[in-house]
Amino acid sequence: MSDRLESLINSAPGKAILGALGVNPPPELRRYTADQATTPVLVDLGGNASSAVFQAVQSVLTGMPASHTDATTQRCDALIFDASHIQNPTQLDEAYRYFHARIRQLGANGRIVIFGRPHMACQTLSAATAQRALEGLSRSLGKEVGRKGSTAQLVTVAEGMESHIASSLRFLLSAKSAYISGQVLKVANTAAEHPGSLDWQRPLAGKTALVTGASRGIGAAIATVLSRDGAQVLGVDVAPMESELRSTMESIGGTSLVADITAEDTPQRLSELFAAQGGVDIVVHNAGVTRDKTLANMTEDQWQMVLNINLTAAQRITDELLASGALNDGGSIVGVSSMNGIAGQRGQTNYAASKAGVIGYVDYMTADDALRQRGITVNAVAPGFIETAMTAAIPFMTRQFGRRLNSLSQGGLPVDVAEAIAYFANPASRAVQGNVMRVCGQALIGA
């Protein structure tokens, strides 16, 4: 019954009925396909033309199939505003005037990208105040344009790191970021080396990736996207998922390893396997489980299982790969957290604690000078409501609320999480460090 009802809601008559009731149907999101690489992007760029960030943005756009706003229709696909020069709140008027004059010409599935500076690195209180204000601006813009399937982000660029913005700008302008909005991305790893020339179609060519929980759902999507971008993938999952794991890996030319990541010997097995193959470049800790109960009704076994799989095992594997040298210099560690690790959730104290722990791990590892000097980045994604077999089992009305409580008014797809992870893994993202990107359509709870 619920499937039929969902089909009716998403049909043309269903959307017409919703419209008559004053309920906006969710916008259709344009997701990435290979042929989009040559599709021109109509861009309107504003800000201080003499600033280093503005000039870096222009340089990136020159290397893309991008052009200025269509003068005939006044339509554009992206509004980019460089606010990095703003030193006091009064200058925020520049941002108001820019967006006030142009916001109506942003097309469906459009992109807004604001560039600023890390406010805590500013030299004056006035500058820090103004730069922090950009976060509220960008997130509010995301909520204003979300009903058209459009998104808004803020990218903070540390002084001297302007030449490292290419991967972030390309990702945010592309359909790869379809379900990401209201985010603040930091380009701040001052120890990062410039990657030089890069094949933007296959940026991970020659790289090796480890993906845990890779048999289906989000894990399978991660493995597929990393492979699409050129990586050789080793997928890991437990014995009951062996058939699905092998099918997924065979479809992308990857390798399967059946293993329990919580087993005592698994970190060493992985370390020895990668050491024999020249090391691993990308480590994605995706494996996870839920055992939902209110804390009063939760057994200790249920608590321990979720913490061990979702958090402790990932930490043990990373520690061993680093200690043995199996994780190569210039590598990427990406954890999969959750919106529930940010906002909490009734009946998920174990799950929320484990996913908040992933964020704590990223925060702490970001400050590790040894990792910075080796060019190893640590980031995380925090998915919101993603359409998987797990969410399909949720009661219909609860599922509908989960889908609608974000600026894009719909659930995301596993590929949305995978695209964010591929962005973090890109060699051009060596300066993108310590981020927890919410892949949630700009959820209205837990911002």
ChimeraX attribute file (.defattr): number of C-alpha atoms within 10 A of each C-alpha:
attribute: neighborCount
match mode: 1-to-1
recipient: residues
	/A:1	7
	/A:2	10
	/A:3	10
	/A:4	9
	/A:5	12
	/A:6	13
	/A:7	12
	/A:8	13
	/A:9	16
	/A:10	15
	/A:11	12
	/A:12	11
	/A:13	11
	/A:14	16
	/A:15	17
	/A:16	16
	/A:17	15
	/A:18	15
	/A:19	12
	/A:20	10
	/A:21	9
	/A:22	9
	/A:23	11
	/A:24	14
	/A:25	19
	/A:26	19
	/A:27	16
	/A:28	14
	/A:29	17
	/A:30	17
	/A:31	16
	/A:32	16
	/A:33	9
	/A:34	8
	/A:35	7
	/A:36	13
	/A:37	15
	/A:38	10
	/A:39	10
	/A:40	13
	/A:41	21
	/A:42	21
	/A:43	23
	/A:44	23
	/A:45	21
	/A:46	17
	/A:47	20
	/A:48	17
	/A:49	13
	/A:50	9
	/A:51	14
	/A:52	18
	/A:53	27
	/A:54	22
	/A:55	16
	/A:56	17
	/A:57	20
	/A:58	13
	/A:59	13
	/A:60	17
	/A:61	19
	/A:62	11
	/A:63	9
	/A:64	14
	/A:65	13
	/A:66	18
	/A:67	15
	/A:68	16
	/A:69	20
	/A:70	14
	/A:71	8
	/A:72	6
	/A:73	8
	/A:74	14
	/A:75	20
	/A:76	24
	/A:77	24
	/A:78	29
	/A:79	24
	/A:80	24
	/A:81	23
	/A:82	25
	/A:83	26
	/A:84	25
	/A:85	20
	/A:86	22
	/A:87	19
	/A:88	15
	/A:89	15
	/A:90	10
	/A:91	14
	/A:92	17
	/A:93	10
	/A:94	16
	/A:95	18
	/A:96	11
	/A:97	10
	/A:98	17
	/A:99	18
	/A:100	10
	/A:101	9
	/A:102	14
	/A:103	17
	/A:104	12
	/A:105	19
	/A:106	24
	/A:107	18
	/A:108	20
	/A:109	22
	/A:110	26
	/A:111	27
	/A:112	27
	/A:113	21
	/A:114	24
	/A:115	26
	/A:116	25
	/A:117	28
	/A:118	18
	/A:119	20
	/A:120	13
	/A:121	11
	/A:122	17
	/A:123	10
	/A:124	12
	/A:125	13
	/A:126	15
	/A:127	22
	/A:128	20
	/A:129	16
	/A:130	23
	/A:131	27
	/A:132	17
	/A:133	14
	/A:134	24
	/A:135	20
	/A:136	13
	/A:137	18
	/A:138	24
	/A:139	21
	/A:140	15
	/A:141	20
	/A:142	26
	/A:143	21
	/A:144	15
	/A:145	23
	/A:146	25
	/A:147	20
	/A:148	18
	/A:149	24
	/A:150	30
	/A:151	34
	/A:152	29
	/A:153	25
	/A:154	28
	/A:155	25
	/A:156	26
	/A:157	24
	/A:158	22
	/A:159	16
	/A:160	11
	/A:161	21
	/A:162	20
	/A:163	16
	/A:164	26
	/A:165	23
	/A:166	18
	/A:167	19
	/A:168	22
	/A:169	17
	/A:170	17
	/A:171	16
	/A:172	25
	/A:173	21
	/A:174	20
	/A:175	22
	/A:176	22
	/A:177	23
	/A:178	28
	/A:179	31
	/A:180	28
	/A:181	32
	/A:182	29
	/A:183	23
	/A:184	22
	/A:185	19
	/A:186	22
	/A:187	26
	/A:188	23
	/A:189	23
	/A:190	17
	/A:191	16
	/A:192	23
	/A:193	18
	/A:194	14
	/A:195	13
	/A:196	7
	/A:197	8
	/A:198	13
	/A:199	10
	/A:200	13
	/A:201	12
	/A:202	15
	/A:203	21
	/A:204	24
	/A:205	16
	/A:206	10
	/A:207	22
	/A:208	25
	/A:209	26
	/A:210	25
	/A:211	23
	/A:212	26
	/A:213	27
	/A:214	32
	/A:215	26
	/A:216	19
	/A:217	17
	/A:218	24
	/A:219	28
	/A:220	25
	/A:221	21
	/A:222	29
	/A:223	31
	/A:224	23
	/A:225	20
	/A:226	30
	/A:227	23
	/A:228	18
	/A:229	19
	/A:230	18
	/A:231	26
	/A:232	24
	/A:233	26
	/A:234	22
	/A:235	27
	/A:236	28
	/A:237	24
	/A:238	17
	/A:239	12
	/A:240	9
	/A:241	15
	/A:242	17
	/A:243	11
	/A:244	15
	/A:245	25
	/A:246	20
	/A:247	16
	/A:248	23
	/A:249	23
	/A:250	12
	/A:251	9
	/A:252	18
	/A:253	14
	/A:254	20
	/A:255	16
	/A:256	20
	/A:257	18
	/A:258	16
	/A:259	19
	/A:260	17
	/A:261	24
	/A:262	18
	/A:263	11
	/A:264	11
	/A:265	12
	/A:266	17
	/A:267	21
	/A:268	15
	/A:269	14
	/A:270	22
	/A:271	22
	/A:272	16
	/A:273	14
	/A:274	22
	/A:275	17
	/A:276	9
	/A:277	10
	/A:278	12
	/A:279	23
	/A:280	26
	/A:281	25
	/A:282	30
	/A:283	25
	/A:284	27
	/A:285	27
	/A:286	24
	/A:287	23
	/A:288	21
	/A:289	14
	/A:290	17
	/A:291	18
	/A:292	18
	/A:293	16
	/A:294	14
	/A:295	14
	/A:296	7
	/A:297	9
	/A:298	16
	/A:299	12
	/A:300	10
	/A:301	10
	/A:302	15
	/A:303	21
	/A:304	14
	/A:305	19
	/A:306	24
	/A:307	22
	/A:308	19
	/A:309	22
	/A:310	29
	/A:311	26
	/A:312	18
	/A:313	21
	/A:314	23
	/A:315	18
	/A:316	17
	/A:317	22
	/A:318	19
	/A:319	14
	/A:320	19
	/A:321	23
	/A:322	14
	/A:323	11
	/A:324	14
	/A:325	15
	/A:326	22
	/A:327	26
	/A:328	21
	/A:329	18
	/A:330	21
	/A:331	24
	/A:332	28
	/A:333	23
	/A:334	25
	/A:335	27
	/A:336	25
	/A:337	29
	/A:338	27
	/A:339	24
	/A:340	22
	/A:341	23
	/A:342	18
	/A:343	12
	/A:344	18
	/A:345	16
	/A:346	11
	/A:347	16
	/A:348	21
	/A:349	21
	/A:350	25
	/A:351	28
	/A:352	24
	/A:353	20
	/A:354	25
	/A:355	27
	/A:356	20
	/A:357	18
	/A:358	28
	/A:359	24
	/A:360	12
	/A:361	18
	/A:362	21
	/A:363	18
	/A:364	11
	/A:365	20
	/A:366	19
	/A:367	14
	/A:368	12
	/A:369	11
	/A:370	10
	/A:371	18
	/A:372	22
	/A:373	15
	/A:374	15
	/A:375	22
	/A:376	25
	/A:377	29
	/A:378	29
	/A:379	26
	/A:380	27
	/A:381	25
	/A:382	23
	/A:383	26
	/A:384	26
	/A:385	24
	/A:386	25
	/A:387	17
	/A:388	15
	/A:389	10
	/A:390	10
	/A:391	15
	/A:392	12
	/A:393	9
	/A:394	12
	/A:395	10
	/A:396	16
	/A:397	10
	/A:398	10
	/A:399	16
	/A:400	15
	/A:401	14
	/A:402	19
	/A:403	23
	/A:404	18
	/A:405	19
	/A:406	22
	/A:407	29
	/A:408	31
	/A:409	22
	/A:410	25
	/A:411	24
	/A:412	23
	/A:413	21
	/A:414	21
	/A:415	23
	/A:416	26
	/A:417	29
	/A:418	22
	/A:419	24
	/A:420	25
	/A:421	25
	/A:422	27
	/A:423	21
	/A:424	27
	/A:425	30
	/A:426	24
	/A:427	24
	/A:428	23
	/A:429	25
	/A:430	28
	/A:431	30
	/A:432	26
	/A:433	28
	/A:434	23
	/A:435	23
	/A:436	24
	/A:437	25
	/A:438	27
	/A:439	30
	/A:440	30
	/A:441	34
	/A:442	26
	/A:443	26
	/A:444	12
	/A:445	13
	/A:446	13
	/A:447	12
